[in-house]
Each structure stands twice: as structure tokens, then as C-alpha cells.
Amino acid sequence: MKQYHIPVVALLFLGSLSPSIAQTNDATTPLHMMQPDYPTPYVVPQKENIKAVLDRVYNFLDKNSASKIVNATTKAEITNYKKGNEDIMFGPGSFRLTSYEWGVTYAGMLLASKATGEKYFADYSNKRIQLIADIAENYKEKNIKDDAMLKTLHPQALDFAGALCAAFIKAKADGLKANVDPLINNYIDFISNKQFRFADGTLARNRPHDNTLWLDDMFMSVPALAQMGKYTGNVKYFDDAVKQVNQFSSRMFNKEKGIYMHGWVQSMKDHPEFHWGRANGWAVMTMVELLEVLPKDHPGYAGVLAQLQAHIKGLVKYQDGTGFWHQLLDKNDTYLETSATAIYTYSIARAINRGYVDKMTYAPAVLLGWNAVATKVNDKGQVEGTCVGTGMAFDPAFYYYRPINVFAAHGYGPVLLAGAEVILLLKDNQFELNDSSIQLKVPGKNNQPNE
């Protein structure tokens, strides 16, 4: 009989193990139930915990964004707008009330109010939209000393029109009493009649080169057109919205990868593809918001739905193990970015809640996305890890090294939207840890773990 000799060192090691550790092996312990060292909490989020995150964001923004008009010289608060004969500006604040980022924030606050039942979220938006409407109605341009307000009165790019237009229509639908129709009509007139377009009607810009498409502009235009279609009943707005999605997608969507490039220049023979995270967020959110109001019998409905489904399928492939998505989606050595992750979390959750995509397939990615986003809302309510405003480039270094900042306004609205939509998802569905993984709980099914 052959003899085996175990080294003395090994014998000493085995003898030093406690009985419990020595017995922890595949024969004695269900090793598949061991707790991994997850970098992001791997749990089914609780609605009350999500609300606590949204409350922190609300409190930070309420304290750090303007809520009044002041005399431009004395900085004294103005309460009687009817005088309208003094130089004015918004009161102090860390964010601009009339930027596209704040259009997203207003929409996020409105949705948070619906999801939580808390009126103060909606009051945040209504108070500031009322302020903008009061200035537009009562003050001459020569008396307005706030550049951001002047840009919203005279938009020079889609950034100053689309997101605000959509948010104002939503606010009015939710009961806002402010006279926002002149502003809404001004915004939509710019989008429909004044913004530069290609010969086929695609909304475009002449920077950084002539005849350039920015993927961002899907969001800067289509949700406003869609909301206007619902608001007025005029199908021409729906037609234009569908056309934009189709024509942007035909030029900029990589079908093999399932994601969009950021920029497209007509004069280029070859089109460099940089799949920037937040721009893809604007695109997926655009399609979700269009489908929400687009009549199902519209000839473009099925095509937009199919494009949304293809994009979501592509996006989920690139989700990082932390739950975040990368600054450049297909470049894992770029940093993990918060605003894009929040936009995807919101958009996919809303697509599930509206029945556009399968919840069993995509809900776990949404919950992981929210858990990741929640780690980036600090105790002050600031959103960390958000890329600052970004132009387009045709080299990787530009995207790799864009700064992040807690005052990058792009992060706040998406976090509000994501948290609110995940609350709605949790209200209508149950989830469980099955074999240690987060799964949709199917009613009436006894899901026994497999060992």
C-alpha cells in the first residue's frame, strides 16, 4: 500500500484550526450561501430608505437654489412684482433655475411628490416655476439682470428650451396655476421653427463643426414636442418627435453594441464612436417619455418602442458589477459616473412600470443601479460622482478626464427621478433573495433555492 507523507507544517496548520473552521467545507456547509464582499449593498431597497435619500436631496436643493427675486443693486427681496420697474435678479443660489438640468430637476420633484405622497417636493418646483412666470409676465428685459433668465426668454439653443418646456407642461397638468403658457409657446416655437435643422428636418447644431448632431439634443427637444402633442392634441408635434428619434437613431445607434455614439458630423466620411454615458441616458429617457404620451395608434409607436427595447438591452450589457455605468460605456477603465447611472435606473424602471420591457429580466439591474446611486448621495444631500457639463470630442482623453463635481447640476434631477420610479416599482412588485441573488418574486410560486 502506497504511503502519503503530509508535511509537518501542514499538519501543524490543520491542528491549529478551530473545530468550526476545520469543518467549514463543501460537505458540511452550504458554501453558495456565503456572503460575498459586495462593493455596493446587494439588497432589495426599502421604500422608506429611498425616501430618506430623496429627502436629503430635497433639503439640500431647497436651501441652495434661489426661491425669490431680489433687487439687482440692493439685494433686497421683491414681493410686489406688479411694479415691474426696478432692476432684478434671482436671489442667491448655487444652481441656475432656467437651465435644462433644472428642467429635469423640476420633473424629478414632481415625480417624487407622486411617488411619496409628499407635497413639498411638488411645491419646490411650483414655487420656482411660478417665479420664472412672474418675471416673464411683469418685467421688461432691460430690467432683468440675470443672464440665465434672459436666455430662457430668448433661447439660443435647445438647452434653454426643451427640458423646461416639458417640465412646465407637466407641472401645469399636475395643477400649477402659474401663467406658463407664454413661456411654453415661446419654447416650442424655438424648437419647431428656429433651431437649425438638416434638410430632412433633423435638429442639429453648427458646433463644434457645421452640420453636427448631438445625441443630447434628442432629450433637449423630443420630450417637449411629445408633451406639446398631448397638451394641444396637435399630431404634428408627435410626428416631429418620432421623426427625431428615428433620424438620430439611423445615424448614431450602433446596432451591434446596442448603444449610441455621442456626436455625428455630416462632413466626416468615418464617424468616430465615443459612447458617452450621460448622452445615452438622455436618449433612453427621451424614448420612455415619448412613448408615455404618444398614442398607441400613431404609425411611429411600434418603431420607437422597438428602438427603446434595443437600447435598454444594449445598456444593461455594460452595467458594472458595482451597479454603476462607466463614463464611456464600453471602456471599463473610465470612471463610474453617477448621473448616467441614475438616468438609466429611472428610465429602465419606468419602462418596466409602463410595460415596455420585461420586469423579470431587467428589474434586478434597476435595483442594483439604485443601490449604487444611493451611495453617492452624501449626508448633506449632495450628489457625488457626476460629470460636469460636456461638449463632444473625437478623442478618448476628453471623456476620460472630464471633472466631477457636487455642483454639476446634471445629477440631481436624475437621482430624484430614479428614486421616485424605483419606489413605484417596489409598490407594484415584490423581490426576494433566491439562491442569494435578487429576483422578482412571482406570486403563487414557491421559489425553493437550489443547492
TORKE-267901 format. One record per residue (C-alpha): residue in one letter; x, y, z. Coordinates in steps of 0.001 Angstrom, whole numbers, plus 500000, padded with zeros to 6 digits. Example, Ala and Ser with C-alpha at 12.3 -4.5 7.8 and 13.67 -1.06 7.14 Angstrom:
BEGIN
{site a; {512300; 495500; 507800}}
{site s; {513670; 498940; 507140}}
This chain:
BEGIN
{site m; {500000; 500000; 500000}}
{site k; {501372; 503311; 498977}}
{site q; {502036; 505739; 501826}}
{site y; {501430; 509517; 501609}}
{site h; {503511; 511851; 503681}}
{site i; {501869; 515127; 504785}}
{site p; {504416; 517836; 505532}}
{site v; {504815; 518657; 509200}}
{site v; {503981; 522321; 508540}}
{site a; {500622; 521317; 507042}}
{site l; {499833; 519076; 509977}}
{site l; {500602; 521902; 512363}}
{site f; {498335; 524272; 510349}}
{site l; {495398; 521844; 510337}}
{site g; {495825; 521224; 514010}}
{site s; {495707; 524940; 514755}}
{site l; {492271; 525406; 513134}}
{site s; {489291; 525669; 515430}}
{site p; {486774; 522836; 515057}}
{site s; {484195; 525140; 513442}}
{site i; {486600; 526402; 510782}}
{site a; {488058; 522992; 510143}}
{site q; {484536; 521726; 509455}}
{site t; {483646; 524568; 507057}}
{site n; {483847; 522783; 503775}}
{site d; {481662; 521739; 500892}}
{site a; {480460; 518649; 502753}}
{site t; {479412; 520465; 505921}}
{site t; {478377; 523968; 504824}}
{site p; {476182; 525424; 502035}}
{site l; {479016; 527475; 500574}}
{site h; {476725; 529027; 497965}}
{site m; {475085; 530918; 500845}}
{site m; {478324; 532581; 501934}}
{site q; {478109; 536372; 501983}}
{site p; {480225; 537967; 499226}}
{site d; {482109; 541165; 499837}}
{site y; {479934; 543350; 497607}}
{site p; {481219; 546895; 496913}}
{site t; {477609; 548141; 496642}}
{site p; {474872; 546958; 499037}}
{site y; {473296; 543895; 497444}}
{site v; {469837; 544173; 498938}}
{site v; {466279; 544812; 497874}}
{site p; {465960; 548553; 498624}}
{site q; {463233; 549602; 501022}}
{site k; {460823; 552393; 500078}}
{site e; {461414; 554280; 503320}}
{site n; {465175; 554256; 502751}}
{site i; {464741; 555566; 499218}}
{site k; {462536; 558362; 500515}}
{site a; {465210; 559278; 503053}}
{site v; {467683; 559741; 500187}}
{site l; {465181; 561867; 498251}}
{site d; {464547; 563959; 501347}}
{site r; {468245; 564684; 501709}}
{site v; {468417; 565813; 498095}}
{site y; {465300; 567951; 498528}}
{site n; {466635; 569653; 501667}}
{site f; {469958; 570419; 500012}}
{site l; {468361; 571864; 496893}}
{site d; {465738; 573827; 498780}}
{site k; {468481; 575547; 500758}}
{site n; {470875; 576014; 497854}}
{site s; {468725; 577116; 494915}}
{site a; {467071; 580501; 494528}}
{site s; {463491; 580888; 495716}}
{site k; {462963; 584629; 495404}}
{site i; {463565; 587709; 493267}}
{site v; {465797; 590461; 494613}}
{site n; {466738; 593995; 493664}}
{site a; {469830; 593714; 491492}}
{site t; {471582; 596520; 493395}}
{site t; {470413; 596335; 496994}}
{site k; {469720; 592586; 497014}}
{site a; {466529; 593292; 498962}}
{site e; {463747; 590752; 498333}}
{site i; {460973; 591888; 495997}}
{site t; {457467; 590749; 496848}}
{site n; {455360; 593061; 494716}}
{site y; {456075; 592028; 491128}}
{site k; {453403; 594272; 489680}}
{site k; {455628; 597316; 489970}}
{site g; {458000; 595838; 487444}}
{site n; {460151; 598955; 487195}}
{site e; {463328; 598037; 489054}}
{site d; {466370; 596019; 488083}}
{site i; {466024; 592466; 489323}}
{site m; {467780; 589116; 489526}}
{site f; {467220; 585783; 491209}}
{site g; {468189; 585538; 494853}}
{site p; {471358; 583725; 495859}}
{site g; {471702; 580074; 494950}}
{site s; {474190; 577505; 493744}}
{site f; {472205; 576423; 490672}}
{site r; {470517; 578115; 487719}}
{site l; {466717; 577899; 487777}}
{site t; {466353; 578117; 483992}}
{site s; {468858; 575531; 482769}}
{site y; {467918; 572238; 481126}}
{site e; {469350; 570446; 484152}}
{site w; {466785; 572220; 486288}}
{site g; {464027; 571264; 483897}}
{site v; {464951; 567677; 484787}}
{site t; {465027; 568613; 488474}}
{site y; {461536; 570133; 488327}}
{site a; {460261; 566935; 486690}}
{site g; {462067; 564877; 489333}}
{site m; {460477; 566801; 492173}}
{site l; {457023; 566387; 490625}}
{site l; {457502; 562637; 490281}}
{site a; {458908; 562347; 493812}}
{site s; {455753; 564031; 495086}}
{site k; {453586; 561454; 493319}}
{site a; {455677; 558505; 494461}}
{site t; {455920; 559534; 498122}}
{site g; {452680; 561470; 498562}}
{site e; {454677; 564394; 499973}}
{site k; {453502; 567777; 498741}}
{site y; {456755; 569588; 499491}}
{site f; {458514; 568007; 496526}}
{site a; {455951; 569434; 494088}}
{site d; {455968; 572739; 495979}}
{site y; {459679; 573053; 495239}}
{site s; {459028; 573014; 491504}}
{site n; {455825; 575011; 491540}}
{site k; {457332; 577816; 493597}}
{site r; {460253; 578295; 491245}}
{site i; {458284; 577872; 488038}}
{site q; {455859; 580477; 489394}}
{site l; {458837; 582763; 490000}}
{site i; {460020; 582393; 486389}}
{site a; {456492; 583043; 485099}}
{site d; {456152; 586152; 487280}}
{site i; {459364; 587614; 485906}}
{site a; {458357; 586913; 482313}}
{site e; {454942; 588460; 482838}}
{site n; {455861; 591568; 484824}}
{site y; {459353; 592715; 483904}}
{site k; {460856; 594276; 480820}}
{site e; {464026; 592754; 479518}}
{site k; {466035; 595871; 480289}}
{site n; {465256; 595351; 483980}}
{site i; {466252; 591676; 484085}}
{site k; {469890; 591417; 485122}}
{site d; {470031; 587645; 485260}}
{site d; {471654; 586133; 482154}}
{site a; {470063; 582726; 482681}}
{site m; {466601; 584293; 482731}}
{site l; {467296; 586250; 479559}}
{site k; {468420; 583076; 477801}}
{site t; {465170; 581341; 478662}}
{site l; {463196; 584285; 477281}}
{site h; {465272; 584186; 474092}}
{site p; {466617; 580634; 473660}}
{site q; {469721; 580407; 471542}}
{site a; {469992; 576621; 471764}}
{site l; {467782; 573677; 472606}}
{site d; {469409; 573589; 476062}}
{site f; {467384; 576648; 477059}}
{site a; {464027; 575398; 475787}}
{site g; {463247; 571695; 475675}}
{site a; {463596; 570365; 479208}}
{site l; {461939; 573430; 480721}}
{site c; {459066; 573264; 478239}}
{site a; {458345; 569624; 479087}}
{site a; {458584; 570238; 482834}}
{site f; {456306; 573281; 482722}}
{site i; {453628; 571333; 480837}}
{site k; {453889; 568510; 483385}}
{site a; {453597; 570982; 486246}}
{site k; {450522; 572555; 484692}}
{site a; {448951; 569134; 484197}}
{site d; {449566; 568485; 487900}}
{site g; {447721; 571651; 488928}}
{site l; {450220; 574521; 488691}}
{site k; {448264; 577796; 488483}}
{site a; {451057; 579997; 487123}}
{site n; {450586; 581563; 483703}}
{site v; {453223; 579464; 481927}}
{site d; {451566; 579302; 478517}}
{site p; {453561; 582244; 477080}}
{site l; {456788; 580521; 478126}}
{site i; {455669; 577131; 476813}}
{site n; {454679; 578641; 473473}}
{site n; {457976; 580501; 473256}}
{site y; {459979; 577338; 473915}}
{site i; {458110; 575205; 471417}}
{site d; {458294; 577921; 468772}}
{site f; {462065; 577895; 469108}}
{site i; {462256; 574097; 468863}}
{site s; {459859; 573833; 465957}}
{site n; {460743; 576903; 463935}}
{site k; {464067; 578445; 464905}}
{site q; {466567; 575746; 465825}}
{site f; {468870; 574768; 462946}}
{site r; {467938; 571539; 461141}}
{site f; {469278; 569319; 458407}}
{site a; {467395; 569279; 455125}}
{site d; {465481; 566205; 456312}}
{site g; {464318; 568054; 459432}}
{site t; {466738; 566550; 461961}}
{site l; {467557; 569021; 464719}}
{site a; {471253; 569867; 464516}}
{site r; {473915; 572383; 465514}}
{site n; {476805; 574084; 463816}}
{site r; {479287; 573370; 466575}}
{site p; {481915; 572107; 467042}}
{site h; {481585; 571738; 463253}}
{site d; {478927; 572643; 460744}}
{site n; {476067; 570164; 460459}}
{site t; {476682; 568317; 463711}}
{site l; {474288; 566050; 465589}}
{site w; {474473; 565925; 469376}}
{site l; {472800; 562898; 470925}}
{site d; {471898; 565157; 473855}}
{site d; {469512; 567025; 471565}}
{site m; {467100; 564122; 471456}}
{site f; {466270; 564973; 475053}}
{site m; {466524; 568723; 474515}}
{site s; {463667; 568536; 472022}}
{site v; {461617; 565337; 471844}}
{site p; {460029; 565296; 475342}}
{site a; {458893; 568894; 474799}}
{site l; {457413; 568016; 471414}}
{site a; {455744; 564968; 472933}}
{site q; {454254; 566894; 475847}}
{site m; {453086; 569595; 473461}}
{site g; {451347; 566956; 471360}}
{site k; {449457; 565788; 474425}}
{site y; {448808; 569349; 475652}}
{site t; {447405; 570657; 472370}}
{site g; {446187; 567483; 470690}}
{site n; {448057; 568532; 467545}}
{site v; {449573; 565446; 465932}}
{site k; {452281; 567473; 464181}}
{site y; {454236; 567540; 467436}}
{site f; {454068; 563765; 467763}}
{site d; {455132; 563402; 464134}}
{site d; {458177; 565601; 464643}}
{site a; {459100; 563813; 467892}}
{site v; {459009; 560394; 466208}}
{site k; {460992; 561729; 463246}}
{site q; {463737; 562978; 465537}}
{site v; {464093; 559620; 467297}}
{site n; {464193; 557737; 464010}}
{site q; {466643; 560059; 462270}}
{site f; {469017; 560393; 465207}}
{site s; {468950; 556614; 465628}}
{site s; {469596; 555873; 461955}}
{site r; {472818; 557872; 462115}}
{site m; {474045; 557362; 465678}}
{site f; {472852; 553999; 467041}}
{site n; {475324; 551120; 466914}}
{site k; {473060; 548112; 466440}}
{site e; {475772; 545611; 467261}}
{site k; {476589; 547216; 470611}}
{site g; {473094; 548469; 471336}}
{site i; {474248; 551962; 472322}}
{site y; {474621; 555405; 470738}}
{site m; {477658; 557447; 469790}}
{site h; {477755; 560930; 471248}}
{site g; {478411; 563069; 468171}}
{site w; {477977; 562790; 464410}}
{site v; {479330; 565261; 461861}}
{site q; {477852; 565230; 458375}}
{site s; {481110; 566009; 456566}}
{site m; {483012; 563097; 458142}}
{site k; {483469; 560028; 455972}}
{site d; {484153; 557901; 459048}}
{site h; {482306; 558629; 462272}}
{site p; {484348; 558098; 465452}}
{site e; {482214; 556416; 468112}}
{site f; {482508; 557593; 471684}}
{site h; {479656; 556105; 473673}}
{site w; {479322; 558715; 476392}}
{site g; {477224; 557620; 479343}}
{site r; {475029; 560638; 480032}}
{site a; {474224; 561242; 476368}}
{site n; {472970; 557666; 476141}}
{site g; {470940; 558497; 479231}}
{site w; {469304; 561436; 477502}}
{site a; {468453; 559150; 474580}}
{site v; {466861; 556347; 476597}}
{site m; {464924; 558808; 478755}}
{site t; {463694; 560536; 475594}}
{site m; {462113; 557366; 474246}}
{site v; {460487; 556465; 477562}}
{site e; {458944; 559910; 477843}}
{site l; {457782; 559934; 474228}}
{site l; {456038; 556556; 474500}}
{site e; {454245; 557717; 477625}}
{site v; {452178; 560247; 475682}}
{site l; {452447; 559024; 472091}}
{site p; {449103; 557498; 471016}}
{site k; {449466; 553751; 470540}}
{site d; {447789; 554023; 467152}}
{site h; {450387; 556501; 465910}}
{site p; {452278; 554924; 462983}}
{site g; {455596; 555586; 464723}}
{site y; {454727; 553981; 468062}}
{site a; {455952; 550448; 467302}}
{site g; {459247; 551689; 465892}}
{site v; {460029; 553876; 468917}}
{site l; {459142; 551007; 471255}}
{site a; {461449; 548631; 469385}}
{site q; {464263; 551196; 469475}}
{site l; {463817; 551676; 473219}}
{site q; {463896; 547933; 473804}}
{site a; {467058; 547555; 471728}}
{site h; {468743; 550392; 473616}}
{site i; {467842; 549056; 477061}}
{site k; {469086; 545604; 476076}}
{site g; {472353; 547180; 474976}}
{site l; {472762; 549360; 478059}}
{site v; {472296; 546551; 480548}}
{site k; {475165; 544637; 478957}}
{site y; {477520; 547398; 480076}}
{site q; {476442; 547720; 483711}}
{site d; {479433; 547389; 486014}}
{site g; {479465; 544911; 488907}}
{site t; {479172; 547859; 491274}}
{site g; {475806; 548764; 489745}}
{site f; {477173; 551881; 488074}}
{site w; {477816; 552503; 484400}}
{site h; {481087; 553932; 483105}}
{site q; {481712; 557406; 481726}}
{site l; {482349; 555762; 478343}}
{site l; {480023; 552791; 478404}}
{site d; {482316; 550339; 476632}}
{site k; {485540; 551498; 478290}}
{site n; {485833; 549870; 481706}}
{site d; {488888; 551925; 482600}}
{site t; {486836; 555136; 482541}}
{site y; {485328; 556216; 485846}}
{site l; {481972; 555150; 487200}}
{site e; {479550; 558038; 486663}}
{site t; {476513; 558879; 488782}}
{site s; {474191; 560918; 486568}}
{site a; {474148; 558371; 483743}}
{site t; {473565; 555556; 486235}}
{site a; {470644; 557453; 487740}}
{site i; {469112; 558195; 484328}}
{site y; {469341; 554526; 483301}}
{site t; {467856; 553449; 486636}}
{site y; {464910; 555801; 486170}}
{site s; {464371; 555038; 482502}}
{site i; {464530; 551252; 482791}}
{site a; {462352; 551290; 485914}}
{site r; {459779; 553433; 484119}}
{site a; {459948; 551184; 481061}}
{site i; {459178; 548246; 483360}}
{site n; {456370; 550102; 485108}}
{site r; {454819; 551019; 481753}}
{site g; {455179; 547509; 480339}}
{site y; {457714; 548393; 477649}}
{site v; {460259; 545789; 478794}}
{site d; {460125; 542604; 480849}}
{site k; {460380; 543183; 484582}}
{site m; {461791; 539749; 485406}}
{site t; {464670; 540419; 483027}}
{site y; {465533; 543998; 483885}}
{site a; {464317; 544805; 487423}}
{site p; {467388; 543340; 489188}}
{site a; {469643; 545679; 487180}}
{site v; {467420; 548599; 488201}}
{site l; {467601; 547760; 491903}}
{site l; {471367; 547359; 491727}}
{site g; {471544; 550690; 489888}}
{site w; {469553; 552433; 492595}}
{site n; {471672; 550907; 495366}}
{site a; {474726; 552291; 493594}}
{site v; {473229; 555754; 493128}}
{site a; {472144; 555930; 496769}}
{site t; {475768; 555533; 497899}}
{site k; {476582; 558779; 496068}}
{site v; {474117; 560977; 497959}}
{site n; {476095; 562208; 500928}}
{site d; {474802; 563309; 504324}}
{site k; {474383; 566877; 503059}}
{site g; {472167; 565702; 500197}}
{site q; {474823; 566449; 497592}}
{site v; {475126; 564096; 494627}}
{site e; {478716; 562966; 494192}}
{site g; {480394; 561488; 491141}}
{site t; {478606; 563498; 488441}}
{site c; {480457; 564537; 485318}}
{site v; {480334; 568280; 484673}}
{site g; {478817; 569762; 481517}}
{site t; {480422; 568167; 478480}}
{site g; {480805; 569076; 474848}}
{site m; {481656; 566437; 472279}}
{site a; {485072; 565193; 471226}}
{site f; {486655; 562753; 468835}}
{site d; {489459; 561565; 471091}}
{site p; {489227; 559449; 474272}}
{site a; {491185; 561705; 476633}}
{site f; {488441; 564314; 476649}}
{site y; {485878; 561903; 478086}}
{site y; {488275; 560006; 480335}}
{site y; {489272; 563092; 482268}}
{site r; {486155; 565242; 482451}}
{site p; {485915; 566537; 486038}}
{site i; {483247; 565547; 488525}}
{site n; {481674; 567986; 490965}}
{site v; {478864; 568044; 493536}}
{site f; {477584; 571229; 491902}}
{site a; {477260; 569580; 488499}}
{site a; {473532; 570170; 488193}}
{site h; {473050; 567157; 485921}}
{site g; {472972; 564717; 488840}}
{site y; {470094; 565996; 490941}}
{site g; {467063; 565596; 488713}}
{site p; {468063; 562074; 487645}}
{site v; {468525; 560984; 491264}}
{site l; {465059; 562293; 492148}}
{site l; {463543; 560588; 489107}}
{site a; {465341; 557308; 489776}}
{site g; {464376; 557111; 493442}}
{site a; {460762; 558034; 492752}}
{site e; {460378; 555497; 489947}}
{site v; {462000; 552711; 491986}}
{site i; {459523; 553440; 494802}}
{site l; {456711; 552958; 492277}}
{site l; {458344; 549738; 491073}}
{site l; {458521; 548407; 494641}}
{site k; {454904; 549338; 495311}}
{site d; {453686; 547094; 492499}}
{site n; {456188; 544230; 492719}}
{site q; {457904; 542054; 495284}}
{site f; {461512; 540954; 495183}}
{site e; {463451; 538368; 497136}}
{site l; {466873; 536874; 497597}}
{site n; {466624; 533479; 495911}}
{site d; {469804; 531414; 495975}}
{site s; {471422; 534618; 497235}}
{site s; {470504; 536623; 494094}}
{site i; {467890; 539342; 493797}}
{site q; {464929; 538063; 491791}}
{site l; {461395; 539144; 491026}}
{site k; {459041; 537221; 493315}}
{site v; {456370; 535578; 491202}}
{site p; {453002; 535496; 493039}}
{site g; {451850; 532000; 493907}}
{site k; {455177; 530358; 493101}}
{site n; {457189; 528662; 495827}}
{site n; {460720; 529546; 494784}}
{site q; {462897; 526979; 496516}}
{site p; {466640; 527599; 496386}}
{site n; {468836; 525142; 494579}}
{site e; {471943; 523979; 496384}}
